[in-house]
Amino acid sequence: MRTSPIQAETFKAFLADYDSYCHYMHDPLYYDYISGIQETHLLGLYEDDALIGVSMLSGRSVLKRYRIFTSHAGPLIRPFTNDRLQFFLREIDAYAKKHGGIKMIHSPYHIYQMRNSDGEAIDSVLNNHGIMEVYSRLGYSHNGFTKQLVTSEMLRYQAVLDISRDEAELMKSMDQKTRYNTRASEQMGVRVRYLEEDEYDKFIEIYKDTEERIGFDPVSSQKIKNLLRTLKDRTYLTLSYIDLEEYLAKLSEELEALVSDQKDMQSKFDKGEGTKRMKGRLNELHDLVGNKEKRLEKIRGVQAEYGSVIELSAGMYYYNNHEMVYLFSGSYPEHSMFMGTNFTTWHMIKEAKKLGLGRFNFFGLTGDFTEASKDYGVYKFKKGYDPLIEELPGTFEKVYNRPVHKLAQKLNKV
C-alpha cells in the first residue's frame, strides 16, 4: 500500500459510488464548503494502482507557520480493515508533520460496539474493539467514552433503523405508542412540504425554540444555515402541517355516519328487534358519538386560537449512498396532539426506501439511557421505532510538536 495526495476530482469520484459508513463531513458538498474557508488537503490510499481509501484533512493556522489538523470523522477505506486503517493513519501523521502539523484530531465514523434499543451491549460481527488499539499503538490519546454532549466533538451514540424490510414489517416493529401516533397522524390528514432556501429562517426558528425548551447545548443559527446551504442538494428540509378545515370536515362526516348508525340501531330497538349484542354496540356508538363531538369542539377551539393551517414540526434529513440521517428537528409543543414529528419521520423513512437506502439514522444520542439524562425524551422517541444503537469510538488526539503546542496553549491559540 502507498499514500499520495489526490485531486478533488479523484476524491469526489471515490465518494460517488462509496456505499459504506460515510458522514456528511465526508460529502464532496462539504469538501467544497470547507475548502473555501480552510486550508484543505486530500490524501489517497492505494493498493497497487487501485484507490481504496481517502482522507480529507483541514488545517487551522496556529502561530502562523504551524497547523492543527482534523480529519473530519476519519478516513474512508474500502474494504475497511484495522490493518489498512493503521497504515493510512501512520501515513497521514507523516504527511501532517511535513506540513507544519503540531496536532491531529480524528473522530472516526466507525462502529466500536453495537447495542440494542435499550442501550445494552450485544454480540455482533460489527463490533470493533480493536480500533482502540490501532490509535493507541500510533500514540494517540483518547478523549474518553463520553456519555454527554461535548460541543467540539461528535456524539458517540446513534440510533439506526434497518429499513431494508417492507413497510408493514417496519410498522409492526414500532412500539404500540409510536405505531398508534403514526397511524393517528395519517388519519388526521397531517401533511409534509419541503422548505425552500428562502425559508431557512423558519426552520431555524422552530429548531432553536425546541433546543432552548429541551435544554440542549446551543448550535449557532449561522452554523445551521451554513450546513443547510452546503448540503442542500442532498437534504430534505421538511415542515409538517395540518389544515383544520379539512380535518373538521372529515370529523363532521365521521360524526354524521356514527349518528346515522346510532339512529338506525335505536329504531330497531324501538321496534322490538334489538338483540343483546346490538345493545352493546348501541352503547358503544353512544360513546363514540360523544367522543367525536368533544373532538370537534376541541379542534374548533384550536382553529379559533391558531387559524386553519397550523405548522407542527420541522426537520432536516441528509442522505448519501449509505443512509438517510435525521440531523436536526424541532416542533411546537402546543400542537403535539397532531403528532407532526411522528408523521414526518414515517414519511421520510418511506422516502429513504424510495432512494434505495437500507439505513435510517436517527443520529445523535448521549449514551446515557437513564431517565435522568438530558436527552431522555429524544431517546424514548427514537427507541419507539426499535432501532439498534451504534456506539462510535469517540475522539482521538495526537500532539506532534509538544513545545510549540504548549506555547500555543499558553497563548490561548488552541
N, C-alpha and C positions, 0 to 999 in steps of 0.2 A: 504493500500500500504506500501511497505517497500523497502529499498535500501541496496544493498550489493555489494562488489567487485566481479567482474566476471573474468573468464579466457579469453584469446584471442580467444580460440575456440568457446566459448559461444557468444562473440561479433561478430565473423565472421558468425556464424550460424544465428544470428538475422538479419544481413545485407544481407544474401544470398537471402532471399525472401521478404525483406523490399522494398516496391514499392511506398513510399510517398516521400516528399521533402527530398532530400539527396544530400549533397555537395560532391565534390571529396575529401574534407578533412575528410569525414566520411568513405571513402572507406577502406576496410581491406588492400588494397595495400598501401594506405597512412599510415595506422597504422603501417605496417611492416617497412616503411621508418622512420617515426618519432620516433618509439620506439627504433630504432637503434642509434639515435643521442640525444634523450632527455629522461628524466625520464617521464614515461607514466603510467597513471592509468586508469582502466576501471571500470565503475560502471553500475550496472543493476537496473532497476526499476521493481518491481514485484507487481502484483495484485494477491493475493492468491499465487499460485505456478507458475503462467504464467508470463513470461518475456515480459513486454510491453514497455520497454524503455531502451536505453543505452546511456552512455556518455563517451567520450574519453577525458581525461584531460592530458595535458602535463605541466610539471613544470620546470621553469628555475630557477636555483640556484641563490640566492641573499644573500650576506654576509654569505656564506657557509651553514648556518643552516636553511635558510628561502627559500620560493618559491613564484614565481609569476605564477599563473596557467592560462591557457586558455583552453576553451572547443572546439576550432576549429569549429566554425559555430553552436555551441549549441547542446544540447541533442536531441536525436531522440525518439519520443514517438508514439506508435501505439495502438489504435487510439488517435490522438492528442486532448487534451483539455487544456485550460488555467489552470484549477484546477490541472490537473496532472503535468503540467509544473511547477507550483508554488511549489507543494510538492517536485518534483525532485530537483529543484533549491535550496530549503532550505536544503535538504539532501546533495547536492553537496557542499554547503557552509560549513556545519558541517564537512564533510569529509576533505575538503581542509584545514580548520583551524587545524584539528588534525595532518595534515601532513606538518605543518610549513608554510601554506599559509599566505601571507600578502596581497595578492590582487588576484582577479578573473576577467577574461575578457570573455565576451560572445558576439558573433556576430550571433544571431540566424538566421538560414536559414528558415524563415517563412514569410508569406505574412503579411504586415501591411495594404497596400492599393493597390487595383487594379486600373489600368489606361488604357485608350485607347491608340492607337498608336500615338496620338497627345500629349500624356502626361497628359491628363485631367482625374481627379479622376472620377470613375464610381461606381455605386452601384453594389455590388457583395456579394454573400454568403461567398466568400473567404476573404473578408476584416476582419481584426482582430485588431482593435484599442486597444482592451483590453489587448493585450500583453504588452503594455507600462505600464499599471497599475500593472501587475504582477511583473515586475522588480522594479518598484518604491516602491511597498509595502515591498519588501525584502531589500530595502536600496541601490539599485543600482543607480548610476548616468548615465545619457545618454549623449553620446558624440555629440548629435545633429543630426538634419535631414539634413545631409550634402548633398551638390549638387556639389561636386568636388571630384577629386581623392585624397584620403588620403592613402598614400603608405602602412601604417601599418594597414589599415582596408579594409574590403570588400566594393566594390561599392554597393550602396543601391538600385540600379535600374537594372532590367534585362528585355530584350525583349524576350517574349516566344511565339512561334507559335504552335497552336493546329494542329498536323499533323495526327489526327485520321481520317480526311477527305480523300477522294481519291485524286489522283494526279491531275486530271482535276480541281477539286474544288480549290486545293491549287494554281494551276497556275492561275486560274481565279481571285483569291483573291489578287494576286500581283498587284501593281500599273502598269500603262502602260509601264513605262520605265524599270522597273525590269523584267517584262514579256518579253518585246522586247529583252533586253540584254541576258536573259537566252536562249531564242529560237535562237537568233543570234549566241551565243557561240556554241550551239549544231550544227547548220548548218555549222559553220566554221570548225568543226571537233576537237574542243578542247577536251583534254583527261585528265584523272587523274590517277596518280600512287601513291602507298604508299611508303613512305620513310622508310628505314631500320635504325637500330641503328647506323650504321657507317656513316649515312647521317644526323645526328642530327645537325652538324655544318652548313650544307647547309640551313636547316630550320631556325636556329638561325640567320644566316647572313641575310636572307630575312626579318625576323621579325624585327631585330634591325635596318635595313635600313628604314623600314616603321615607326618604333617607333620614330626615330630621325627626319624623314621628317615631320611627323604629329605633333610632339612636345609633345608626351605622356611622363609622368614620366617614367624613365628607369626601366626596370626589368632586373636584372643581368643575364648575359648569363648562369652563373652557376646555378642560381635558375631555369631557364627554363630547362636546361639539367637535373637537378635533378628530376624535375617534369615529364619530358619525360621518364626517366628511371623508375621512381616509378610507373607511371600509364600505362606503355607500353602495358600491357595485356588488357587494356580497352580503348585504344586510337587508333584513326586513324590519322596518320600523312601524310597529302596529299601534292602533288605537281602537279599543273596543268601545262600543256604544249601544244604546237601545233607544228605539223610537217608541215612546209610551203611547202615542195614538194608535199605533199598530197593535201594541200589546193589550191595550184596553179593548180594542175591537175584538181581539182573539178571546179575551176573558169574557166579554159580553156574549159572544157566540157560544162559548162553553157553558155559561150560566143558563142561557136560553135552552140549550139541549138538556141540561140537568133538570130544569124546571118542567120541561115538556115530559121527560121520563117520569118525573115525580107525579105529575098530574095524571098521566096515563095509568100509572100503577095505583094511585089513590082511587081513580074511577073504578078500577076492577074491585078494589076492596069495598067501595060503596055499593057495588052490585052483588056483593057476597061471593066474589070469585077469587078472593085472595087466599094465599097459602102461607104456611109458617115461614117458608123460605123467602117468599115475596115480602113478608112483613120485615124480615131482617134487611132486605135490600131497600125497602122504603125508608127505614130508619137511617140507613147508610146514605141514601140520597138526600135526606133532610140535613145531615151533617155536611155533605158535600156542597149543597146549595148555600148553607150558612158560611162555610169557609170561603167559597168563591165570592160571595157578596162582601165579605171582610177584605178579601184581596183586592177587589175592585175599588173599594173605599180607600184602602191604603195607597194604591197606585195613583188614584186621582189626587190624593193629598201630596204625593211626591211630585206629580205633574204641576200642581198649583205652586209648589215651592221652587222647583228647579227648571220647569219648562218641559217641552215634549221630547226633545232629543237630549239624552244625558250621556256624557262621556264617562267611562268607567275605569279604564286602565290603559297603560301604555307599556310597550316592551320593545327591546332591541335584540334581534336574533341574527347572529353571524353564522355563515356556513362556509365550509371548504369541502374538499373531496372526501373528508373522513367523517365529518359530523356537523350537526347544527348545534350552536351554542346559545343558550339563553343568557345573554350578557347582563342586561340591566332591565329593571321593570319598576313600575310604580302604579299605585291605584288610589282612588278616592274612597276612604273608609265609610263615608256616609252612604255610598252606593254599593256596599258589599253584598247586599241582598240579591243583586243581579248577577253576581259571580262572573264578572268580566274576565278576571285572570284565569279562571278555570276554562272558560270558553276559548280564550286566545291560546292557551297552552295546548289544548287539544287540536285546535285549528293548525298551529304551527308544527305539531307532531305529524299531522297528515301532510303538510307542505313538505316537510323533510323527507317523508316517504316518497312523495312525488319526485323529489330530486334524486332518488335512488340511494339515499343515505341509510345507514344501519344504526346510527347512534344519535340520540338526542341528549345533549349535555346540559343539565340544569346548572352547571358551573359551581361557583364557589360555596364552600361550607367551611366553618372554622375548625370542625373536627370535635367540638365539644357538643355531644349529643344529649346532654342533660337539660332538664327544664330550666336550669339556672343560666344557660348560655344566652348571649345577646341575640343570637340568630336562631333561637329555638323555633319560633313561628315559621321562619323561612324553611328550616329543616323539615318541620312537620308537613308543610305544603308539598315539598319535593318528595318526601317519603311516601306520600299518598299515591304516587304513580308506581311504586315498587321498583325503584332503580337499584343498581348496585353502586357502591361508593368506592371511588378510586382515590387512594392516598398517594400523593406525589412525594418525592424525597425531600423537597424543600430547597433552600438556597445554600450555595457553596461559594466561598471566597478564598482567594489566594493572593497574598502580597508578594510581589516580585522584588521590590526595592524598599526594604524596611526603613532605611534612613530618610529617604525622600518622602515616603508615605507618612512617617512620624512627623516630619516637618510640615507636610500639608495638613495633617490633623491639628497641629499646634496653631496653624494659621487659619483654621476653620475652612479649608478648601476641599474637604472630603466629608 
